[in-house]
Amino acid sequence: MKINGNELEKIYNPVKTENNLNNSERAKSRNDKLTDRITFSKKAKEFSSVSGLTKKVVEKVVKQTPPDKLLKLKSEISAGKYRVSAEEISDAILGLPSKDC
């Protein structure tokens, strides 16, 4: 029995590598390897950073104030002794840390 190269190829059915493929087969192979991609617009990226900042602000606002501090403020306000300096107000507007924390 004589076996030539064509018959041997049919018997073993070798796997074709990228180098052995013709152009149409290469294109098909590349299409099989494509993956989904997501790209975000510049506006979406800006929204994401604003959203993160919003989350930080909400966390700070929702943070619970100690009851003893609230009672002290309440008594000072009702006694008419509660005073806030202009420096403390400007620091708060600029987002600087308060001196009493």
C-alpha positions as CSV (number, residue, x, y, z in Angstrom):
1,M,0.0,0.0,0.0
2,K,1.3,3.4,-1.0
3,I,0.5,6.5,1.0
4,N,1.2,9.9,-0.6
5,G,1.1,13.3,1.2
6,N,-2.5,14.1,0.3
7,E,-3.8,10.9,1.8
8,L,-1.7,11.3,4.9
9,E,-3.2,14.8,5.4
10,K,-6.7,13.5,5.1
11,I,-5.9,10.8,7.7
12,Y,-4.4,13.0,10.3
13,N,-6.3,16.3,9.5
14,P,-3.6,18.6,10.9
15,V,-4.5,21.9,12.5
16,K,-3.8,24.8,10.3
17,T,-1.6,27.5,11.8
18,E,-1.8,31.3,11.1
19,N,1.1,30.9,8.6
20,N,-0.6,28.1,6.7
21,L,-3.9,30.0,6.1
22,N,-4.7,31.9,3.0
23,N,-5.9,35.5,3.1
24,S,-9.7,34.7,3.4
25,E,-9.0,32.2,6.1
26,R,-6.7,34.7,8.0
27,A,-9.5,37.3,7.9
28,K,-12.0,34.8,9.2
29,S,-9.5,33.8,11.9
30,R,-9.0,37.4,13.0
31,N,-12.8,38.0,13.1
32,D,-13.2,35.0,15.4
33,K,-10.7,36.6,17.8
34,L,-12.5,40.0,17.9
35,T,-13.8,41.0,21.3
36,D,-16.4,43.5,22.4
37,R,-15.1,46.9,23.4
38,I,-16.7,49.7,25.3
39,T,-15.5,53.3,24.9
40,F,-16.7,56.2,27.0
41,S,-17.1,59.7,25.7
42,K,-15.3,62.6,27.3
43,K,-18.6,63.8,28.7
44,A,-19.3,60.4,30.3
45,K,-15.8,60.4,31.9
46,E,-16.5,63.9,33.3
47,F,-19.8,62.7,34.7
48,S,-18.0,59.7,36.3
49,S,-15.6,62.1,38.2
50,V,-18.5,64.4,39.2
51,S,-20.4,61.4,40.4
52,G,-17.5,60.3,42.6
53,L,-17.3,63.9,44.0
54,T,-21.0,63.9,44.6
55,K,-20.7,60.6,46.5
56,K,-18.0,62.0,48.8
57,V,-20.1,65.1,49.5
58,V,-23.2,63.0,50.3
59,E,-21.1,60.8,52.6
60,K,-19.8,63.8,54.5
61,V,-23.3,65.4,54.8
62,V,-24.9,62.2,56.0
63,K,-22.1,61.5,58.5
64,Q,-23.7,61.6,62.0
65,T,-22.8,64.5,64.3
66,P,-22.0,63.4,67.9
67,P,-25.0,64.1,70.2
68,D,-22.9,66.0,72.8
69,K,-21.8,68.5,70.1
70,L,-25.4,69.0,69.0
71,L,-26.5,69.6,72.6
72,K,-23.7,72.1,73.1
73,L,-24.7,74.0,69.9
74,K,-28.3,73.9,71.0
75,S,-27.6,75.4,74.4
76,E,-25.3,78.1,72.9
77,I,-27.9,79.1,70.3
78,S,-30.8,79.2,72.8
79,A,-28.6,81.3,75.2
80,G,-27.6,83.7,72.4
81,K,-23.9,82.9,72.9
82,Y,-23.3,81.0,69.6
83,R,-20.8,83.0,67.5
84,V,-19.0,81.9,64.3
85,S,-15.9,83.9,63.2
86,A,-15.6,85.1,59.7
87,E,-12.4,83.0,59.3
88,E,-14.4,79.8,60.2
89,I,-17.0,80.7,57.6
90,S,-14.4,81.4,54.9
91,D,-12.6,78.2,55.7
92,A,-15.9,76.2,55.4
93,I,-16.6,77.9,52.0
94,L,-13.1,77.0,50.7
95,G,-13.5,73.4,52.1
96,L,-10.6,73.7,54.5
97,P,-10.8,71.4,57.6
98,S,-12.4,72.9,60.6
99,K,-10.2,73.5,63.7
100,D,-12.5,71.9,66.2
101,C,-12.6,68.4,64.6
